[in-house]
Amino acid sequence: MDAAGSQVADECAQYAGKYQNGFITTQGGNLLCSKIIHLITNNQVKSQVSQVLRECEQRMYKSVAFPAIGTGQAGQNSAKVADEMLDAIVEFARQPSVQHLQTVKIVIFQTNMLPAFYESMKKREGSGSSTRSGSSTRSAFFWNRRQSSEKKKSIVLEKKVDLVTFQICGESQEKVDETESWIKDLILKEQFENVISDEAIENFDEMQISFLKALHLRKKVKIQVLNELSPPQIRISGISRDVYSVSLEVQDMIQQIKSTEEEQSKAELLSNLVEWRYPGSNGGFVTFDKLTNMQLENAKMAKKLYLDVKIKNKNYKVDLNTLKATDDQGKTINLQRVTKDEGK
């Protein structure tokens, strides 16, 4: 309220006792927003978030940002609040009638609450509706409707079929028909289709598509990538033994993508809490990339003595106690480990 200014405080005083649906709306004051919706905490977090989202849609607002409702003086459990807030947002996002509200953010200032919201988001991993961003000691989790609606086109990799002609001769038409039926049954028994459903399929880039094309050519199977379905699917059809081996390789690729995305998410969250830095060329310090930052922090928390890293494409061995890094020629540089509270 202090940051919003006296104008907002005066406006709130005018509405005292006149709350409708548990909230009032004022001007944004000195804050970088057009309106502020003030809630009376009633421990019904999901209901309150849903009410605010409906209000924003009705007023044709494009975006809204929430704090971690009820975790301050109300003293609610942060994990419970995270689940209820995200449940409300996901349910709202699935409504086809939503047209105006495009972006919903949850802004978290207390770093100790980040794990609760991260774990709650992990439960919904693969919903295709969540991304993460953050700066300084604040982290923002947000949903953007436009991102989830931009479906990639489906891809069909047809197998090239080499035709085989059977000439059947027999004592009678009946014998010929029996033999033809027997051959068709054998062919059909060898044909198989496997369907893999996973939200990660929608995130395939050129590298994954090239991998599928290589599998298609090598194994001569038909591969369909169906992004318009929910969840997206990959359908693999052909001779059963080829379908089986291709399916295993595709599932391994999907698991690698999900593992990489999870590592990147963890690294993103950790970078909001602590930064490792190395000396730059102008006398200042440069922040490590987020994955290396996480590797250094995890190694230190695990009480490891040393960790090998790359700095400007050179190999360094980091002493995690002294924060000194030594290259292959014996040259030593000093690193910094800065928590975001220190860096403010």
Protein Blocks (a to p, Z undefined) as FASTA:
>chain_A
ZZnojklmmmmmmmgoiaghhiacddekjaccfbdcddddehiamlmmmmmmmmmmmnop
abdcdddehilmnopafklmmmmmmmmmmmmmmpmkbmklmbdcdddfblklmmmmmmmm
mmmgonlpaccddehjbdcddddfklmmmccddddddddddddddddddfbfklmmmmmm
mmmmmmmmmpccdddddfklmmpcfklmmmmmmmmmmnopacdddfkbccdddddeddfk
lmmmmmmmmmmmmmmmmmmmmmmmmmmmmmmmbccddddfkopacdddfklmmmmmmmmm
nopabdcddeehiacdddfklopacdfkopacddddddfklmZZ
